[in-house]
Amino acid sequence: MEIKIETEYIKLDSFLKWVNVVGSGAEAKVYIRDGLVEVNGEVEVRRGKKLRPGDIVKFNEETYKVI
């Protein structure tokens, strides 16, 4: 699924909220901390990771491309 952002970047925790896969930043923090989110094929544990167009996020068997 392609997700368009209107800014230069979006932080990973905010992105998970933006695509409605978590209900809150606190929930996103737990999933990220527990190593359940991948960015560009690597497990990402920093909730403040900046995502830019072209980045690929995998979470809960879904894949999202930032455009």
C-alpha positions, 0 to 999 in steps of 0.5 A: 500500500502506498501512503503519501505524506505532505511533509519532508518526513514523518516519524515512525510512531506518527506514521503508524498512527497515520495509517490507522494500525495503532490507536495511540503513540503509546501503543506504537511505542510498544510495538516499535520497542518490541521489534515488531516493525521493519523499515527498509528490511531492518527491524527498527526500534527507534520510534522517532526514526524519520521516514521519507518518500521511498521508505518501506515499512512492514508491520503486522503482515502489511507493507507500506511504501512512503511516497 
